[in-house]
Amino acid sequence: MTTITLALSDDSAIKLEELAKTTGIPPAELLRASVEEWLTHPRADFADAASYVLKKNAELYRRLA
C-alpha cells in the first residue's frame, strides 16, 4: 500500500474533521473511500470538460507541437 500526504486548507480540514465526527469514520478513511470511488467511477463532467478544452485548443496545440 502506498501512503500519500495531502495538504488541505484550514477550512477543508475543519470540514473533514466535522464530517468524520458526524459519521464516526476516521478522516483518512473518508478520504481513502472518496478517492477510490472517484478512481473507479470518474465523473463524466470532468471528461466532458477535458474534451472541450482539448477541442477548443486543438489549433494552439498543433502550432506548439
N, CA, C, O and CB atoms as a CASP TS submission, in Angstrom:
PFRMAT TS
TARGET T0000
AUTHOR 0000-0000-0000
METHOD Language model
MODEL 1
PARENT N/A
ATOM      1  N   MET     1       0.846  -1.169   0.000  1.00  0.00           N
ATOM      2  CA  MET     1       0.000   0.000   0.000  1.00  0.00           C
ATOM      3  C   MET     1       0.893   1.234   0.000  1.00  0.00           C
ATOM      4  O   MET     1       1.925   1.266   0.670  1.00  0.00           O
ATOM      5  CB  MET     1      -0.963  -0.003   1.217  1.00  0.00           C
ATOM      6  N   THR     2       0.489   2.241  -0.751  1.00  0.00           N
ATOM      7  CA  THR     2       1.228   3.487  -0.847  1.00  0.00           C
ATOM      8  C   THR     2       0.573   4.539   0.035  1.00  0.00           C
ATOM      9  O   THR     2      -0.652   4.622   0.117  1.00  0.00           O
ATOM     10  CB  THR     2       1.303   3.968  -2.307  1.00  0.00           C
ATOM     11  N   THR     3       1.402   5.341   0.693  1.00  0.00           N
ATOM     12  CA  THR     3       0.910   6.433   1.518  1.00  0.00           C
ATOM     13  C   THR     3       1.161   7.744   0.791  1.00  0.00           C
ATOM     14  O   THR     3       2.252   7.971   0.267  1.00  0.00           O
ATOM     15  CB  THR     3       1.588   6.432   2.917  1.00  0.00           C
ATOM     16  N   ILE     4       0.149   8.607   0.759  1.00  0.00           N
ATOM     17  CA  ILE     4       0.252   9.913   0.114  1.00  0.00           C
ATOM     18  C   ILE     4      -0.071  10.977   1.154  1.00  0.00           C
ATOM     19  O   ILE     4      -1.043  10.851   1.899  1.00  0.00           O
ATOM     20  CB  ILE     4      -0.706  10.022  -1.124  1.00  0.00           C
ATOM     21  N   THR     5       0.745  12.023   1.203  1.00  0.00           N
ATOM     22  CA  THR     5       0.492  13.146   2.097  1.00  0.00           C
ATOM     23  C   THR     5      -0.237  14.221   1.301  1.00  0.00           C
ATOM     24  O   THR     5       0.133  14.515   0.165  1.00  0.00           O
ATOM     25  CB  THR     5       1.822  13.700   2.718  1.00  0.00           C
ATOM     26  N   LEU     6      -1.265  14.802   1.895  1.00  0.00           N
ATOM     27  CA  LEU     6      -2.116  15.752   1.208  1.00  0.00           C
ATOM     28  C   LEU     6      -2.246  17.019   2.045  1.00  0.00           C
ATOM     29  O   LEU     6      -2.545  16.950   3.237  1.00  0.00           O
ATOM     30  CB  LEU     6      -3.499  15.140   0.923  1.00  0.00           C
ATOM     31  N   ALA     7      -2.023  18.172   1.427  1.00  0.00           N
ATOM     32  CA  ALA     7      -2.195  19.450   2.121  1.00  0.00           C
ATOM     33  C   ALA     7      -3.611  19.954   1.866  1.00  0.00           C
ATOM     34  O   ALA     7      -4.049  20.039   0.718  1.00  0.00           O
ATOM     35  CB  ALA     7      -1.133  20.501   1.650  1.00  0.00           C
ATOM     36  N   LEU     8      -4.324  20.289   2.938  1.00  0.00           N
ATOM     37  CA  LEU     8      -5.674  20.840   2.840  1.00  0.00           C
ATOM     38  C   LEU     8      -5.691  22.241   3.424  1.00  0.00           C
ATOM     39  O   LEU     8      -4.911  22.561   4.320  1.00  0.00           O
ATOM     40  CB  LEU     8      -6.698  19.935   3.564  1.00  0.00           C
ATOM     41  N   SER     9      -6.581  23.067   2.914  1.00  0.00           N
ATOM     42  CA  SER     9      -6.763  24.374   3.533  1.00  0.00           C
ATOM     43  C   SER     9      -7.325  24.155   4.928  1.00  0.00           C
ATOM     44  O   SER     9      -7.880  23.097   5.225  1.00  0.00           O
ATOM     45  CB  SER     9      -7.705  25.290   2.678  1.00  0.00           C
ATOM     46  N   ASP    10      -7.178  25.155   5.775  1.00  0.00           N
ATOM     47  CA  ASP    10      -7.709  25.034   7.135  1.00  0.00           C
ATOM     48  C   ASP    10      -9.213  24.787   7.107  1.00  0.00           C
ATOM     49  O   ASP    10      -9.726  23.970   7.871  1.00  0.00           O
ATOM     50  CB  ASP    10      -7.396  26.298   7.952  1.00  0.00           C
ATOM     51  N   ASP    11      -9.917  25.493   6.227  1.00  0.00           N
ATOM     52  CA  ASP    11     -11.368  25.316   6.126  1.00  0.00           C
ATOM     53  C   ASP    11     -11.730  23.890   5.721  1.00  0.00           C
ATOM     54  O   ASP    11     -12.644  23.293   6.290  1.00  0.00           O
ATOM     55  CB  ASP    11     -11.955  26.307   5.118  1.00  0.00           C
ATOM     56  N   SER    12     -11.015  23.348   4.742  1.00  0.00           N
ATOM     57  CA  SER    12     -11.298  21.983   4.300  1.00  0.00           C
ATOM     58  C   SER    12     -10.985  20.976   5.394  1.00  0.00           C
ATOM     59  O   SER    12     -11.725  20.010   5.581  1.00  0.00           O
ATOM     60  CB  SER    12     -10.498  21.652   3.041  1.00  0.00           C
ATOM     61  N   ALA    13      -9.903  21.193   6.111  1.00  0.00           N
ATOM     62  CA  ALA    13      -9.540  20.284   7.200  1.00  0.00           C
ATOM     63  C   ALA    13     -10.600  20.294   8.296  1.00  0.00           C
ATOM     64  O   ALA    13     -10.933  19.247   8.852  1.00  0.00           O
ATOM     65  CB  ALA    13      -8.173  20.667   7.785  1.00  0.00           C
ATOM     66  N   ILE    14     -11.124  21.464   8.603  1.00  0.00           N
ATOM     67  CA  ILE    14     -12.176  21.570   9.617  1.00  0.00           C
ATOM     68  C   ILE    14     -13.440  20.852   9.155  1.00  0.00           C
ATOM     69  O   ILE    14     -14.064  20.126   9.930  1.00  0.00           O
ATOM     70  CB  ILE    14     -12.486  23.048   9.924  1.00  0.00           C
ATOM     71  N   LYS    15     -13.817  21.053   7.896  1.00  0.00           N
ATOM     72  CA  LYS    15     -14.999  20.387   7.358  1.00  0.00           C
ATOM     73  C   LYS    15     -14.815  18.868   7.362  1.00  0.00           C
ATOM     74  O   LYS    15     -15.749  18.128   7.672  1.00  0.00           O
ATOM     75  CB  LYS    15     -15.290  20.885   5.932  1.00  0.00           C
ATOM     76  N   LEU    16     -13.629  18.414   7.022  1.00  0.00           N
ATOM     77  CA  LEU    16     -13.346  16.979   7.035  1.00  0.00           C
ATOM     78  C   LEU    16     -13.459  16.424   8.448  1.00  0.00           C
ATOM     79  O   LEU    16     -14.058  15.368   8.650  1.00  0.00           O
ATOM     80  CB  LEU    16     -11.946  16.697   6.464  1.00  0.00           C
ATOM     81  N   GLU    17     -12.901  17.113   9.414  1.00  0.00           N
ATOM     82  CA  GLU    17     -12.981  16.676  10.809  1.00  0.00           C
ATOM     83  C   GLU    17     -14.433  16.624  11.282  1.00  0.00           C
ATOM     84  O   GLU    17     -14.831  15.682  11.967  1.00  0.00           O
ATOM     85  CB  GLU    17     -12.164  17.614  11.713  1.00  0.00           C
ATOM     86  N   GLU    18     -15.224  17.637  10.915  1.00  0.00           N
ATOM     87  CA  GLU    18     -16.638  17.666  11.307  1.00  0.00           C
ATOM     88  C   GLU    18     -17.398  16.500  10.682  1.00  0.00           C
ATOM     89  O   GLU    18     -18.203  15.852  11.350  1.00  0.00           O
ATOM     90  CB  GLU    18     -17.285  19.002  10.894  1.00  0.00           C
ATOM     91  N   LEU    19     -17.146  16.237   9.416  1.00  0.00           N
ATOM     92  CA  LEU    19     -17.798  15.122   8.744  1.00  0.00           C
ATOM     93  C   LEU    19     -17.391  13.791   9.370  1.00  0.00           C
ATOM     94  O   LEU    19     -18.215  12.893   9.543  1.00  0.00           O
ATOM     95  CB  LEU    19     -17.461  15.130   7.252  1.00  0.00           C
ATOM     96  N   ALA    20     -16.120  13.683   9.702  1.00  0.00           N
ATOM     97  CA  ALA    20     -15.634  12.458  10.338  1.00  0.00           C
ATOM     98  C   ALA    20     -16.332  12.228  11.680  1.00  0.00           C
ATOM     99  O   ALA    20     -16.708  11.102  12.007  1.00  0.00           O
ATOM    100  CB  ALA    20     -14.108  12.526  10.537  1.00  0.00           C
ATOM    101  N   LYS    21     -16.499  13.293  12.445  1.00  0.00           N
ATOM    102  CA  LYS    21     -17.168  13.168  13.744  1.00  0.00           C
ATOM    103  C   LYS    21     -18.625  12.764  13.586  1.00  0.00           C
ATOM    104  O   LYS    21     -19.118  11.909  14.322  1.00  0.00           O
ATOM    105  CB  LYS    21     -17.077  14.481  14.516  1.00  0.00           C
ATOM    106  N   THR    22     -19.320  13.379  12.624  1.00  0.00           N
ATOM    107  CA  THR    22     -20.743  13.078  12.465  1.00  0.00           C
ATOM    108  C   THR    22     -20.988  11.681  11.911  1.00  0.00           C
ATOM    109  O   THR    22     -22.011  11.065  12.211  1.00  0.00           O
ATOM    110  CB  THR    22     -21.388  14.101  11.558  1.00  0.00           C
ATOM    111  N   THR    23     -20.057  11.176  11.103  1.00  0.00           N
ATOM    112  CA  THR    23     -20.235   9.840  10.526  1.00  0.00           C
ATOM    113  C   THR    23     -19.582   8.750  11.357  1.00  0.00           C
ATOM    114  O   THR    23     -19.886   7.569  11.191  1.00  0.00           O
ATOM    115  CB  THR    23     -19.675   9.805   9.128  1.00  0.00           C
ATOM    116  N   GLY    24     -18.684   9.147  12.252  1.00  0.00           N
ATOM    117  CA  GLY    24     -17.972   8.152  13.056  1.00  0.00           C
ATOM    118  C   GLY    24     -16.904   7.401  12.273  1.00  0.00           C
ATOM    119  O   GLY    24     -16.487   6.309  12.659  1.00  0.00           O
ATOM    120  N   ILE    25     -16.470   7.997  11.172  1.00  0.00           N
ATOM    121  CA  ILE    25     -15.440   7.383  10.322  1.00  0.00           C
ATOM    122  C   ILE    25     -14.193   8.266  10.383  1.00  0.00           C
ATOM    123  O   ILE    25     -14.302   9.482  10.228  1.00  0.00           O
ATOM    124  CB  ILE    25     -15.944   7.211   8.830  1.00  0.00           C
ATOM    125  N   PRO    26     -13.022   7.687  10.604  1.00  0.00           N
ATOM    126  CA  PRO    26     -11.798   8.491  10.663  1.00  0.00           C
ATOM    127  C   PRO    26     -11.587   9.293   9.365  1.00  0.00           C
ATOM    128  O   PRO    26     -11.923   8.816   8.281  1.00  0.00           O
ATOM    129  CB  PRO    26     -10.582   7.581  10.926  1.00  0.00           C
ATOM    130  N   PRO    27     -11.033  10.508   9.479  1.00  0.00           N
ATOM    131  CA  PRO    27     -10.817  11.353   8.294  1.00  0.00           C
ATOM    132  C   PRO    27     -10.041  10.650   7.178  1.00  0.00           C
ATOM    133  O   PRO    27     -10.400  10.768   6.006  1.00  0.00           O
ATOM    134  CB  PRO    27     -10.080  12.608   8.695  1.00  0.00           C
ATOM    135  N   ALA    28      -8.998   9.934   7.529  1.00  0.00           N
ATOM    136  CA  ALA    28      -8.199   9.255   6.498  1.00  0.00           C
ATOM    137  C   ALA    28      -9.031   8.218   5.754  1.00  0.00           C
ATOM    138  O   ALA    28      -8.864   8.041   4.547  1.00  0.00           O
ATOM    139  CB  ALA    28      -6.967   8.583   7.125  1.00  0.00           C
ATOM    140  N   GLU    29      -9.919   7.538   6.456  1.00  0.00           N
ATOM    141  CA  GLU    29     -10.777   6.535   5.821  1.00  0.00           C
ATOM    142  C   GLU    29     -11.791   7.194   4.897  1.00  0.00           C
ATOM    143  O   GLU    29     -12.080   6.675   3.819  1.00  0.00           O
ATOM    144  CB  GLU    29     -11.501   5.696   6.882  1.00  0.00           C
ATOM    145  N   LEU    30     -12.333   8.339   5.315  1.00  0.00           N
ATOM    146  CA  LEU    30     -13.251   9.080   4.439  1.00  0.00           C
ATOM    147  C   LEU    30     -12.557   9.487   3.140  1.00  0.00           C
ATOM    148  O   LEU    30     -13.113   9.331   2.053  1.00  0.00           O
ATOM    149  CB  LEU    30     -13.794  10.329   5.162  1.00  0.00           C
ATOM    150  N   LEU    31     -11.349  10.004   3.263  1.00  0.00           N
ATOM    151  CA  LEU    31     -10.601  10.423   2.074  1.00  0.00           C
ATOM    152  C   LEU    31     -10.260   9.237   1.188  1.00  0.00           C
ATOM    153  O   LEU    31     -10.397   9.306  -0.033  1.00  0.00           O
ATOM    154  CB  LEU    31      -9.322  11.154   2.477  1.00  0.00           C
ATOM    155  N   ARG    32      -9.813   8.142   1.809  1.00  0.00           N
ATOM    156  CA  ARG    32      -9.454   6.946   1.034  1.00  0.00           C
ATOM    157  C   ARG    32     -10.654   6.444   0.247  1.00  0.00           C
ATOM    158  O   ARG    32     -10.539   6.142  -0.941  1.00  0.00           O
ATOM    159  CB  ARG    32      -8.924   5.833   1.960  1.00  0.00           C
ATOM    160  N   ALA    33     -11.806   6.353   0.907  1.00  0.00           N
ATOM    161  CA  ALA    33     -13.012   5.868   0.243  1.00  0.00           C
ATOM    162  C   ALA    33     -13.431   6.801  -0.892  1.00  0.00           C
ATOM    163  O   ALA    33     -13.855   6.341  -1.952  1.00  0.00           O
ATOM    164  CB  ALA    33     -14.152   5.722   1.253  1.00  0.00           C
ATOM    165  N   SER    34     -13.315   8.102  -0.670  1.00  0.00           N
ATOM    166  CA  SER    34     -13.682   9.071  -1.707  1.00  0.00           C
ATOM    167  C   SER    34     -12.771   8.954  -2.921  1.00  0.00           C
ATOM    168  O   SER    34     -13.238   8.970  -4.059  1.00  0.00           O
ATOM    169  CB  SER    34     -13.627  10.496  -1.149  1.00  0.00           C
ATOM    170  N   VAL    35     -11.484   8.836  -2.678  1.00  0.00           N
ATOM    171  CA  VAL    35     -10.531   8.705  -3.787  1.00  0.00           C
ATOM    172  C   VAL    35     -10.770   7.404  -4.544  1.00  0.00           C
ATOM    173  O   VAL    35     -10.766   7.395  -5.775  1.00  0.00           O
ATOM    174  CB  VAL    35      -9.077   8.761  -3.267  1.00  0.00           C
ATOM    175  N   GLU    36     -10.975   6.318  -3.831  1.00  0.00           N
ATOM    176  CA  GLU    36     -11.225   5.039  -4.505  1.00  0.00           C
ATOM    177  C   GLU    36     -12.509   5.085  -5.327  1.00  0.00           C
ATOM    178  O   GLU    36     -12.561   4.538  -6.429  1.00  0.00           O
ATOM    179  CB  GLU    36     -11.304   3.904  -3.479  1.00  0.00           C
ATOM    180  N   GLU    37     -13.543   5.735  -4.797  1.00  0.00           N
ATOM    181  CA  GLU    37     -14.798   5.882  -5.537  1.00  0.00           C
ATOM    182  C   GLU    37     -14.563   6.700  -6.803  1.00  0.00           C
ATOM    183  O   GLU    37     -15.048   6.336  -7.875  1.00  0.00           O
ATOM    184  CB  GLU    37     -15.882   6.551  -4.654  1.00  0.00           C
ATOM    185  N   TRP    38     -13.830   7.790  -6.688  1.00  0.00           N
ATOM    186  CA  TRP    38     -13.563   8.633  -7.842  1.00  0.00           C
ATOM    187  C   TRP    38     -12.741   7.888  -8.900  1.00  0.00           C
ATOM    188  O   TRP    38     -12.993   8.030 -10.096  1.00  0.00           O
ATOM    189  CB  TRP    38     -12.836   9.904  -7.407  1.00  0.00           C
ATOM    190  N   LEU    39     -11.770   7.102  -8.463  1.00  0.00           N
ATOM    191  CA  LEU    39     -10.927   6.363  -9.403  1.00  0.00           C
ATOM    192  C   LEU    39     -11.691   5.253 -10.114  1.00  0.00           C
ATOM    193  O   LEU    39     -11.418   4.961 -11.278  1.00  0.00           O
ATOM    194  CB  LEU    39      -9.735   5.776  -8.679  1.00  0.00           C
ATOM    195  N   THR    40     -12.638   4.637  -9.429  1.00  0.00           N
ATOM    196  CA  THR    40     -13.392   3.555 -10.057  1.00  0.00           C
ATOM    197  C   THR    40     -14.601   4.059 -10.844  1.00  0.00           C
ATOM    198  O   THR    40     -15.079   3.374 -11.748  1.00  0.00           O
ATOM    199  CB  THR    40     -13.847   2.571  -9.006  1.00  0.00           C
ATOM    200  N   HIS    41     -15.096   5.248 -10.509  1.00  0.00           N
ATOM    201  CA  HIS    41     -16.247   5.829 -11.195  1.00  0.00           C
ATOM    202  C   HIS    41     -16.005   7.312 -11.455  1.00  0.00           C
ATOM    203  O   HIS    41     -16.658   8.159 -10.844  1.00  0.00           O
ATOM    204  CB  HIS    41     -17.536   5.629 -10.367  1.00  0.00           C
ATOM    205  N   PRO    42     -15.070   7.640 -12.359  1.00  0.00           N
ATOM    206  CA  PRO    42     -14.786   9.054 -12.608  1.00  0.00           C
ATOM    207  C   PRO    42     -16.025   9.774 -13.125  1.00  0.00           C
ATOM    208  O   PRO    42     -16.839   9.207 -13.852  1.00  0.00           O
ATOM    209  CB  PRO    42     -13.633   9.202 -13.609  1.00  0.00           C
ATOM    210  N   ARG    43     -16.142  11.012 -12.738  1.00  0.00           N
ATOM    211  CA  ARG    43     -17.306  11.798 -13.128  1.00  0.00           C
ATOM    212  C   ARG    43     -17.252  12.149 -14.605  1.00  0.00           C
ATOM    213  O   ARG    43     -16.207  12.531 -15.132  1.00  0.00           O
ATOM    214  CB  ARG    43     -17.402  13.068 -12.288  1.00  0.00           C
ATOM    215  N   ALA    44     -18.381  12.016 -15.254  1.00  0.00           N
ATOM    216  CA  ALA    44     -18.472  12.298 -16.686  1.00  0.00           C
ATOM    217  C   ALA    44     -18.227  13.774 -16.976  1.00  0.00           C
ATOM    218  O   ALA    44     -17.685  14.109 -18.029  1.00  0.00           O
ATOM    219  CB  ALA    44     -19.840  11.881 -17.222  1.00  0.00           C
ATOM    220  N   ASP    45     -18.617  14.664 -16.062  1.00  0.00           N
ATOM    221  CA  ASP    45     -18.441  16.087 -16.350  1.00  0.00           C
ATOM    222  C   ASP    45     -16.968  16.473 -16.450  1.00  0.00           C
ATOM    223  O   ASP    45     -16.629  17.402 -17.182  1.00  0.00           O
ATOM    224  CB  ASP    45     -19.119  16.924 -15.280  1.00  0.00           C
ATOM    225  N   PHE    46     -16.080  15.775 -15.723  1.00  0.00           N
ATOM    226  CA  PHE    46     -14.648  16.047 -15.854  1.00  0.00           C
ATOM    227  C   PHE    46     -14.176  15.649 -17.246  1.00  0.00           C
ATOM    228  O   PHE    46     -13.449  16.399 -17.897  1.00  0.00           O
ATOM    229  CB  PHE    46     -13.839  15.291 -14.770  1.00  0.00           C
ATOM    230  N   ALA    47     -14.585  14.479 -17.699  1.00  0.00           N
ATOM    231  CA  ALA    47     -14.190  14.016 -19.030  1.00  0.00           C
ATOM    232  C   ALA    47     -14.734  14.960 -20.094  1.00  0.00           C
ATOM    233  O   ALA    47     -14.041  15.262 -21.066  1.00  0.00           O
ATOM    234  CB  ALA    47     -14.691  12.576 -19.281  1.00  0.00           C
ATOM    235  N   ASP    48     -15.958  15.425 -19.921  1.00  0.00           N
ATOM    236  CA  ASP    48     -16.551  16.370 -20.873  1.00  0.00           C
ATOM    237  C   ASP    48     -15.770  17.678 -20.903  1.00  0.00           C
ATOM    238  O   ASP    48     -15.505  18.224 -21.974  1.00  0.00           O
ATOM    239  CB  ASP    48     -18.019  16.644 -20.515  1.00  0.00           C
ATOM    240  N   ALA    49     -15.404  18.178 -19.728  1.00  0.00           N
ATOM    241  CA  ALA    49     -14.647  19.425 -19.649  1.00  0.00           C
ATOM    242  C   ALA    49     -13.271  19.269 -20.291  1.00  0.00           C
ATOM    243  O   ALA    49     -12.826  20.149 -21.028  1.00  0.00           O
ATOM    244  CB  ALA    49     -14.502  19.871 -18.188  1.00  0.00           C
ATOM    245  N   ALA    50     -12.604  18.161 -20.016  1.00  0.00           N
ATOM    246  CA  ALA    50     -11.284  17.920 -20.606  1.00  0.00           C
ATOM    247  C   ALA    50     -11.384  17.835 -22.123  1.00  0.00           C
ATOM    248  O   ALA    50     -10.546  18.387 -22.836  1.00  0.00           O
ATOM    249  CB  ALA    50     -10.664  16.627 -20.043  1.00  0.00           C
ATOM    250  N   SER    51     -12.400  17.151 -22.611  1.00  0.00           N
ATOM    251  CA  SER    51     -12.602  17.039 -24.054  1.00  0.00           C
ATOM    252  C   SER    51     -12.854  18.404 -24.684  1.00  0.00           C
ATOM    253  O   SER    51     -12.320  18.710 -25.750  1.00  0.00           O
ATOM    254  CB  SER    51     -13.768  16.099 -24.355  1.00  0.00           C
ATOM    255  N   TYR    52     -13.668  19.220 -24.022  1.00  0.00           N
ATOM    256  CA  TYR    52     -13.952  20.572 -24.518  1.00  0.00           C
ATOM    257  C   TYR    52     -12.679  21.398 -24.628  1.00  0.00           C
ATOM    258  O   TYR    52     -12.444  22.053 -25.643  1.00  0.00           O
ATOM    259  CB  TYR    52     -14.953  21.280 -23.601  1.00  0.00           C
ATOM    260  N   VAL    53     -11.863  21.367 -23.589  1.00  0.00           N
ATOM    261  CA  VAL    53     -10.627  22.152 -23.575  1.00  0.00           C
ATOM    262  C   VAL    53      -9.687  21.670 -24.671  1.00  0.00           C
ATOM    263  O   VAL    53      -9.075  22.484 -25.363  1.00  0.00           O
ATOM    264  CB  VAL    53      -9.936  22.061 -22.196  1.00  0.00           C
ATOM    265  N   LEU    54      -9.565  20.361 -24.838  1.00  0.00           N
ATOM    266  CA  LEU    54      -8.684  19.827 -25.878  1.00  0.00           C
ATOM    267  C   LEU    54      -9.167  20.230 -27.268  1.00  0.00           C
ATOM    268  O   LEU    54      -8.359  20.605 -28.118  1.00  0.00           O
ATOM    269  CB  LEU    54      -8.600  18.300 -25.775  1.00  0.00           C
ATOM    270  N   LYS    55     -10.462  20.158 -27.505  1.00  0.00           N
ATOM    271  CA  LYS    55     -11.004  20.551 -28.808  1.00  0.00           C
ATOM    272  C   LYS    55     -10.845  22.048 -29.041  1.00  0.00           C
ATOM    273  O   LYS    55     -10.457  22.478 -30.127  1.00  0.00           O
ATOM    274  CB  LYS    55     -12.482  20.160 -28.913  1.00  0.00           C
ATOM    275  N   LYS    56     -11.146  22.834 -28.018  1.00  0.00           N
ATOM    276  CA  LYS    56     -11.069  24.288 -28.132  1.00  0.00           C
ATOM    277  C   LYS    56      -9.654  24.737 -28.442  1.00  0.00           C
ATOM    278  O   LYS    56      -9.459  25.680 -29.210  1.00  0.00           O
ATOM    279  CB  LYS    56     -11.557  24.951 -26.849  1.00  0.00           C
ATOM    280  N   ASN    57      -8.661  24.074 -27.854  1.00  0.00           N
ATOM    281  CA  ASN    57      -7.272  24.490 -28.009  1.00  0.00           C
ATOM    282  C   ASN    57      -6.488  23.627 -29.000  1.00  0.00           C
ATOM    283  O   ASN    57      -5.260  23.693 -29.040  1.00  0.00           O
ATOM    284  CB  ASN    57      -6.589  24.462 -26.672  1.00  0.00           C
ATOM    285  N   ALA    58      -7.184  22.826 -29.792  1.00  0.00           N
ATOM    286  CA  ALA    58      -6.520  21.911 -30.722  1.00  0.00           C
ATOM    287  C   ALA    58      -5.566  22.632 -31.664  1.00  0.00           C
ATOM    288  O   ALA    58      -4.448  22.170 -31.890  1.00  0.00           O
ATOM    289  CB  ALA    58      -7.551  21.154 -31.529  1.00  0.00           C
ATOM    290  N   GLU    59      -6.002  23.766 -32.216  1.00  0.00           N
ATOM    291  CA  GLU    59      -5.147  24.508 -33.145  1.00  0.00           C
ATOM    292  C   GLU    59      -3.901  25.031 -32.438  1.00  0.00           C
ATOM    293  O   GLU    59      -2.802  24.965 -32.990  1.00  0.00           O
ATOM    294  CB  GLU    59      -5.924  25.673 -33.778  1.00  0.00           C
ATOM    295  N   LEU    60      -4.060  25.544 -31.236  1.00  0.00           N
ATOM    296  CA  LEU    60      -2.915  26.015 -30.465  1.00  0.00           C
ATOM    297  C   LEU    60      -1.937  24.879 -30.201  1.00  0.00           C
ATOM    298  O   LEU    60      -0.730  25.038 -30.381  1.00  0.00           O
ATOM    299  CB  LEU    60      -3.376  26.635 -29.144  1.00  0.00           C
ATOM    300  N   TYR    61      -2.453  23.739 -29.776  1.00  0.00           N
ATOM    301  CA  TYR    61      -1.587  22.576 -29.506  1.00  0.00           C
ATOM    302  C   TYR    61      -0.858  22.131 -30.781  1.00  0.00           C
ATOM    303  O   TYR    61       0.311  21.748 -30.732  1.00  0.00           O
ATOM    304  CB  TYR    61      -2.423  21.398 -28.932  1.00  0.00           C
ATOM    305  N   ARG    62      -1.561  22.185 -31.927  1.00  0.00           N
ATOM    306  CA  ARG    62      -0.942  21.798 -33.197  1.00  0.00           C
ATOM    307  C   ARG    62       0.200  22.731 -33.522  1.00  0.00           C
ATOM    308  O   ARG    62       1.255  22.283 -33.970  1.00  0.00           O
ATOM    309  CB  ARG    62      -1.972  21.802 -34.336  1.00  0.00           C
ATOM    310  N   ARG    63       0.011  24.039 -33.302  1.00  0.00           N
ATOM    311  CA  ARG    63       1.055  25.019 -33.608  1.00  0.00           C
ATOM    312  C   ARG    63       2.252  24.888 -32.661  1.00  0.00           C
ATOM    313  O   ARG    63       3.395  25.118 -33.058  1.00  0.00           O
ATOM    314  CB  ARG    63       0.483  26.436 -33.531  1.00  0.00           C
ATOM    315  N   LEU    64       1.980  24.520 -31.415  1.00  0.00           N
ATOM    316  CA  LEU    64       3.061  24.394 -30.441  1.00  0.00           C
ATOM    317  C   LEU    64       3.870  23.099 -30.617  1.00  0.00           C
ATOM    318  O   LEU    64       4.993  22.988 -30.126  1.00  0.00           O
ATOM    319  CB  LEU    64       2.491  24.453 -29.036  1.00  0.00           C
ATOM    320  N   ALA    65       3.295  22.147 -31.308  1.00  0.00           N
ATOM    321  CA  ALA    65       3.958  20.837 -31.463  1.00  0.00           C
ATOM    322  C   ALA    65       5.162  20.894 -32.366  1.00  0.00           C
ATOM    323  O   ALA    65       5.816  19.875 -32.588  1.00  0.00           O
ATOM    324  CB  ALA    65       2.989  19.821 -32.004  1.00  0.00           C
TER
END
